[in-house]
Amino acid sequence: MSESLIGQAVNITLIGMLVVFVFLTILVLMMWLLGLGVRTLEKYFPQTVPAVADNALIAVAIAAAKKFQGK
């Protein structure tokens, strides 16, 4: 009886590990394909870098960040 239970446990474990492995493999493949698609689309639709804002506004943002960082 215990050999049957151990055999079933091993089978369930192996099947579970195989399902997770296949899912992760598909996930990595899909991420790779999406990255390839984004790189391809970026050739045709490049992103423009926005102009830097006023230096005074940047200084205010840095001062605010430093003030709240101490809390």
C-alpha positions in Angstrom: 0.0 0.0 0.0 2.8 2.5 0.9 4.6 1.8 -2.4 1.5 2.7 -4.3 1.2 6.0 -2.3 4.8 6.8 -2.8 4.5 6.0 -6.5 1.5 8.3 -6.8 3.3 11.0 -4.9 6.3 10.8 -7.2 4.0 10.9 -10.3 2.1 13.9 -9.0 5.4 15.7 -8.1 6.9 15.0 -11.5 3.8 16.1 -13.4 3.6 19.3 -11.3 7.2 20.1 -11.9 6.8 19.5 -15.6 3.7 21.8 -15.8 5.6 24.6 -14.0 8.7 24.1 -16.2 6.6 24.2 -19.4 4.7 27.3 -18.2 7.9 29.1 -17.3 9.4 28.2 -20.7 6.4 29.6 -22.5 6.5 32.7 -20.3 10.2 33.3 -21.1 9.5 32.7 -24.8 6.6 35.1 -24.9 8.7 37.8 -23.1 11.5 37.3 -25.6 9.0 37.6 -28.5 7.5 40.8 -27.0 10.9 42.3 -26.6 11.7 41.5 -30.2 8.4 43.1 -31.3 9.2 46.3 -29.2 12.6 46.5 -30.7 11.2 46.1 -34.2 8.5 48.7 -33.6 11.0 51.2 -32.1 12.8 51.3 -35.5 9.6 52.5 -37.2 8.3 54.6 -34.3 11.2 56.0 -32.3 10.5 57.7 -29.0 11.5 61.3 -28.7 13.3 62.4 -25.5 11.3 65.3 -23.9 13.1 68.6 -23.4 14.6 69.2 -20.0 12.3 71.3 -17.8 13.3 74.6 -16.2 16.3 74.3 -13.9 14.5 76.0 -11.1 11.7 73.4 -11.2 14.3 70.6 -11.0 15.9 72.4 -8.0 12.5 72.6 -6.3 11.9 68.9 -6.9 15.3 67.9 -5.4 14.8 70.2 -2.4 11.4 68.6 -1.8 12.8 65.1 -2.1 15.6 65.9 0.4 13.1 67.4 2.9 10.8 64.4 2.9 13.7 61.9 2.8 14.6 62.8 6.4 11.1 62.0 7.8 
